[in-house]
Amino acid sequence: MKITEAFDTLQRHGHVCDQYNFDHRWLGKQPGYFAYLKSTDNQPSVETLMRLHFRLLAADQAHAVYGLDTGELSDLACSMMDEVKLRCS
């Protein structure tokens, strides 16, 4: 899964309001990072993908505590880990 698909999914489900929020909250990067990736057609680092993976898992666990589990966060987390495995093999 591409990082743009992750952003689109998170935005569609109301977990992110804009690219800058995605940069900071989900990627742990400075505002403008996601826009830079898109404009240069670059991929995020493995470190960034791992950070996103673990933040998705943490959010999924928090949602499960409150009965809000819809599955999209764990699916995204698995997709990010699949991307990491692909890039590291």
TAFENPE-V947241 format. One record per backbone hydrogen bond with DSSP energy under -0.5 kcal/mol. NH is the residue of the N-H (numbers start at 1). CO is the residue of the C=O. E is the energy in kcal/mol with one decimal. If there is no record, write none. Layout:
NH,CO,E  NH,CO,E
This chain:
6,2,-1.7  7,3,-2.4  8,4,-2.6  9,5,-2.4  10,6,-2.6  11,7,-2.7  12,8,-2.6  13,9,-1.8  14,11,-1.5  15,10,-2.9  16,10,-0.8  22,18,-2.0  23,19,-2.7  24,20,-2.2  25,21,-2.8  26,21,-0.6  26,22,-1.1  27,22,-2.0  28,23,-0.5  28,24,-0.5  29,23,-3.2  33,30,-1.8  36,32,-2.4  37,33,-2.4  38,34,-2.3  39,35,-2.6  40,36,-2.0  41,37,-0.9  42,37,-1.4  49,45,-2.2  50,46,-2.6  51,47,-2.4  52,48,-2.4  53,49,-2.5  54,50,-2.6  55,51,-2.2  56,52,-2.5  57,53,-2.2  58,54,-2.2  59,55,-2.3  60,56,-2.5  61,57,-2.4  62,58,-2.2  63,59,-2.4  64,60,-2.1  65,61,-1.7  66,62,-1.1  67,64,-1.2  68,63,-3.4  75,71,-2.1  76,72,-2.2  77,73,-2.4  78,74,-2.3  79,75,-2.0  80,76,-2.4  81,77,-2.2  82,78,-2.3  83,79,-1.9  84,80,-2.1  85,81,-2.7  86,82,-2.3  87,83,-2.3  88,84,-1.8  89,85,-0.8  89,86,-0.5
